[in-house]
Amino acid sequence: MKNILFATLTIIGLLFASLLFAGPAFAKCKGTTDIAELNWESAQVSAEVLKFIIEAGYGCDVNL
């Protein structure tokens, strides 16, 4: 019983510490980012997803 309580408190403490000390990541855009778009359907989907993440998440301009 003591081991379960200790493990639970340890996990809660680690989660709290990670939220307390974790800061947001900031990135600066330097011009336009180019992403290669291949002719495979899976590569096209991956390129579109990356484009969306970079544009929406970081506010950068992206060319495919």
C-alpha positions in Angstrom: 0.0 0.0 0.0 2.8 2.4 0.8 4.5 1.6 -2.5 1.3 2.5 -4.5 0.9 5.8 -2.5 4.6 6.7 -3.0 4.4 5.9 -6.8 1.2 8.0 -7.1 2.7 11.0 -5.3 5.9 10.7 -7.3 4.0 10.7 -10.6 1.8 13.7 -9.5 4.9 15.6 -8.4 6.7 14.9 -11.7 3.7 16.0 -13.7 3.4 19.2 -11.7 7.1 20.0 -12.1 6.9 19.4 -15.8 4.0 21.8 -16.1 5.6 24.4 -13.8 9.0 24.5 -15.6 8.1 23.7 -19.2 7.9 26.8 -21.3 6.6 27.4 -24.8 9.0 26.9 -27.7 9.5 30.0 -29.8 10.7 29.9 -33.4 11.5 32.7 -35.8 10.7 32.5 -39.5 13.5 33.4 -41.8 11.9 33.9 -45.2 9.8 31.2 -46.8 10.1 27.5 -46.0 10.2 25.1 -48.9 8.8 21.6 -48.6 9.3 19.0 -51.4 6.1 17.5 -52.6 6.6 14.1 -54.3 4.2 12.4 -56.6 3.3 9.6 -54.1 -0.1 10.1 -52.4 1.4 9.4 -49.0 4.1 12.0 -49.5 1.6 14.6 -50.7 -0.5 14.1 -47.6 2.6 14.4 -45.4 3.6 17.6 -47.2 0.2 19.1 -46.7 0.1 18.2 -43.0 3.6 19.7 -42.5 2.5 22.9 -44.4 -0.6 23.2 -42.2 1.5 22.8 -39.0 4.1 25.3 -40.0 1.6 27.9 -41.2 -0.9 27.6 -38.4 1.5 26.7 -35.5 4.4 29.0 -36.3 2.9 31.6 -38.7 5.5 31.0 -41.4 5.1 31.1 -45.1 5.4 27.7 -46.9 5.9 26.8 -50.5 5.3 23.3 -51.8 
